[in-house]
Amino acid sequence: MRALVVGLNWGHVHINAFRQLGHTVMGIVDVNYEKCRNVAAQYAIENFYSSLDEVNRNDFDVITIAVPAKYHFEVINKALNFNVPVICEKPVLGISGTDEQYRLLENKPLYFNYAYPFLEDIELFYKKIDLIQNIKHIEILCTHNLKLTTDFTDAQMFYETVSHPVALISHKLISQDIIADVIKSSNDTVTALLKNGLKVDVICRKDTSFEGIRHHITIEGDKKLELIGEYLTGSTWHYKPAIFDGNYIGVEHWPSEDPWYSANKRSLNNLAEMICAKQTPDNALLKGAFDLQKAMIIEKILHAVR
């Protein structure tokens, strides 16, 4: 498969993942032309551009987008003009998305890279979810204390911090058509009420007792399941042992390779196999891929934070 990668911050992950998976990165794009030229030299990539408007060839099999969310709509539309599948980093449009913009993206070969379902330890978590009957409440608690290089508003920080764990839950348990209402129930909480009686509380708050980011996901029905993942400054992302029905399952896991890089590689490989017709789109979605319809579950929940 031949790829064009747009955006060279997180785009480095796409370049390395595709190359390790045996695909070819034929071109890269970044608004910083000097940076783009240097990265092209680093990876021996022949074609580099400062804008998709400059790309004068159409021999790519896929275009991946890793630019900030506020530019997604503009860049996605330009990429779709090349008539190949487009993979965009999460979220779809984020805080700034409008109903009209979402409508214009419908029925396009467009996918979003939510990597959380592909983290190494998630399979055991999903297996335990299947053992819980009558799930009535899910709490997604995200706490953070990070030194950021970008100035985020409170709403943007909420969106960026919680979108991944919301994807983890929505992949398994939520569809767009069962969301009855979403409200901002407090300054740090968004609550989604589902037609099947399930209540989902998504909480994001700053916690100065540590430096890093922590996700604590709790699912309650006839049994209770908890998953805690965290990144502490100076370490890598890792998991505490999950708790199922009061008992620890698994062990604390400190992966040797950055787990987010590994998860992104698995996610991109899942989509690449679909694009190369090695599996059907339905099968890719079952494994954890996100098309627009599925990604809109997350947008619908998190837009309440605005």
Disulfide bonds with the S-S distance in Angstrom:
none
